[in-house]
Amino acid sequence: MKISSVLKYLILFTFIIFLYLPISKIFIESFYDNDEFTLKWYYLLFKRTDIISSLFNSLFTSFLSVLIALIISLSGIFYIFLGGNKKLLSIVAINIIIPEIVFAMALMLFFSYFSIPLGKFSLITTYTTLAIGYIFPLIYQRWNDLDYSLINAAYDLGGTSKKIWKTIVLPLITPMILVSSFLAMILLFDDYIISYFCGSSNFIMITMPILSMLRTGIIPEIKALSVLLMVFSFLIGILYFIYAGFPSSNEEDDEI
């Protein structure tokens, strides 16, 4: 075996160990108590109503925010499809250029100025605004890469803008719609900064109780919760790669 091959596998092995060893340690310790296999920590976790309620709050808020952001983003793409100003992209993407702490603080001051109480509504509004900055550019890039000859041919055959959008454009950009939604869902689910600035004690996100409990030490229930969150993220990641697709051997050969 050549030295270059040995070095390549050594780097790969080091990368895998560095990335997955901490994760595997949490996973294993969540199932053990005094060197005995147990599911006690998961049972105690589900008895913690504060953690479970904050978990569902995070799931509900991130899912609803992504859904609203997706509707707004598709409306913007449809506006551009009808001949609207493409500068809309630069306006939308500005919220991911601004540091998140500045973005969260600005929206908190906005809610305070208009006497809007912090809580569910403020979090969904803030998450939606942030999610648009991720979803819209990705979908726009996919729409911009479409073969315009298909759209022009559809117009030549008498198709209306609404029908062409529904039968040609939407099916072609659907994979990117799903991919961008999964990505935004993961980013919003465990966001701490926005939850801290725009949330309230009546509607707590999952990151808040986790960080408050870590101040007194890592309890086994947190390890169990971490495993559940990893499984959730792993499933979202699988869906991401399914719809994003991997380059086939034929595509690689064509690029070569």
N, C-alpha and C positions, 0 to 999 in steps of 0.2 A: 504494500500500500504506500502511495506517495505521501510525502510530508504534508503537501498541500491538502490532501484528503483528510489526513489525521487532524490537521489544524481546523479544517472546516467542521468536522464532526465535534471537535472539542468546543468550538465557539457555540455551535448549536446546543450541545449538552449544557454548557454554562448558562446560556440564555434561558433554557427550559427550567433549570434548577432555580435560577434567580427569580423567574416569573411565577412559578407554580409551587415552590416549596412553602412560602408563607400561607398560600391558599390551602394547600393540602393539610397543613398543621391545624388550621382552624376547623377544617372539615372533620378531621379525625377526632380532635378533642371535643367536638360537639356531641359525639356518640359515646364518650367514655366518662366514667366517674370512679375514681380510685382503681384504675386499671380494669374496670368491668364495663362491658358493653351495655348501654342503656339508652332509652329514649326519654329519660326523665326531663332533660333540659328542654326538649320540644314540648313536653306536656306542661311544664311550668311556664314556658313561653306563651302558650295559648291561654293560660290563666291570667296573664298580664293584660288586662283590658286596655290599659293606657297605650301599650305598644301596639296591640292589634288594631285599635281604633286609629292610631296615627299611621299605621301601615295602609289601611284602607283609605284614609284621607289622601295619602300620597298617590296611591293608585288611581283614585277617582279624579283628583286634581290634574295629574299629569295626562291621563287619558282624555279628559274633557278638554283640556287646553290644547292638546295636539289635534283633536277633532275640529275645534273651532279654528285653529291656525291653518289646518289643511283646507277648510272651506274658504277662508279668506285668501289663502295663497292660490288656490285654483281659480278663484274669481279674478285675481290679479293677472294670472297667466291667460285667462280667457279675454280679459281686457286688452292685453298686448296682442293676442291672436286676432282680435278684431281691428287691429291697427293702432292701438293705444301707444302712449309714449313709453319707450323702453327704459327711460331713466327711473322708472318705478323701482327697478332692481337696486339701484344705488341708495334709494331712500329706505328700502326695506332692510338692506344689509347693514345699516349703520349701527343697529343695536347689538351686533356681535363684534363690532370693532371697539365700541366703548367698553372699558373694564366693567365687569359684572357688578362690582361693589358700587361703582358710580351709578350704573344703570338702576340698581335696586334702591339706592338712596334717593335718586331723582324721582322715582315713582312713589316712594314712601312720602316724600315731601308733596308730591302732586295730590295724593290721596288726603294728606293732612290739610292742604290748602282748601280743598273742596269739601272738607268734613266728611269724607267717605271712610267709614269704619274699616279697620284692618281685619282681615279674616278670609273667609272662603272666596268672596267676590274679588278682593284685592289680589289674592294669590292666583286665581284663575286668569284675571286680567293681565297680570305681570308675566305669568308663564306663557300665556298665549302670545304676548308681544315678543317674548324671547324665542318662542318656537317658530314664529314666522321667519325670523332671521336665519334659521337653519333650513326650514322646509322650502320656502320660496326660491332661494338661489339654486338649490339642487334640482327642483322640478323645472325651473327656468332653463338651466343648463341642458337638461335632457330634452326639453322642447326645442331649444335652439339648435340641437344636434340632429333634429329630424330631417328626413329627406323631403324638401319642399316640393319636389316634383310630384309626390303623391297628393299633396294638398292642392297644387295647381291643376292636376289631372282631375281631381274630384270637382273643383270649380268648373272646369271645362265640360264635365258631364252633367252639369246643372245642379250640383249639390249646394245646399245652403250652408251658411257658416255654422249654424246650430247643429245640423246633421253631420257635417264634416268633423266638428269638434267631438261629437258623441261617438261616431263610428270609426274615426281614424286617429285623431289626436289622443283622446283619453286612453284607448287600449295601448297605444305606444308608450305613453308616459306612466302607465299604471305601475310597472315595477319600481320606478323611481319614487312614485307616491308612497308606496309601501316602505321602501328603504328609508326615505327621509322621515317618515312617521316613526319607524322603529328607533332611528337614531335620536330624534327629538324626545321620544318617550324615555329612553335611557338617561339622557342628559337632565331632563326635568325631574325624574323620579327621586334622585338623591341630591338635589340641589339644596345647599345649606344657606348660602348668602341671601337669596331671595326669601327663603322661608323665615330667616331671622328678621329681615327688615320689613317685610310686607305681611307677615303672618301675625297671629294673635294666640293668646293662651286658650281660647275657645276652639281653635281649629289648628291642631299641631301636626306638622309633617314628621315623617319617620326619623329624619336626621336629628331632630331636636332631643327626643328622649335618649337616643343612642349616645350623643355627645355628653349629655348631662350625667348619664350613668358611668361613662368612661372616666369621669373625674374622680370617682371613688374606686376605680379598678374595673377590669374586664370580668364581668360575671358570666357564667356558662350560658345563660339565656341569650346573651348578646352573640355568642358564638353560633348558637342554633339559628338565631335570626339572620346572621351573616350568611350561613349556608343557604337558607331559604332565598335570600336576596341574590346570592350567586347563581342559584338554580334558575331563578326568574330571569336574570340578566343573560344567562347562558341560553335559555330558550329564545329570548328576543334576538340574541346574536345568531342563533341557528336560522331563524326566520329571515334575518338580515342577509345572511350569506346565500340563502336559498333564492331570494328574490333579486339580490345583487348579481348572483351568478359568479362562477369561477371561469377564468379563461380556459377554453378547451384547447386540446392539442392542435386542432386545425387552425384556431385563431393564432396560436403561438407560431405555427409554421408560416402562416400568412404574413405575420409581422416580420419574421426573419427574412 
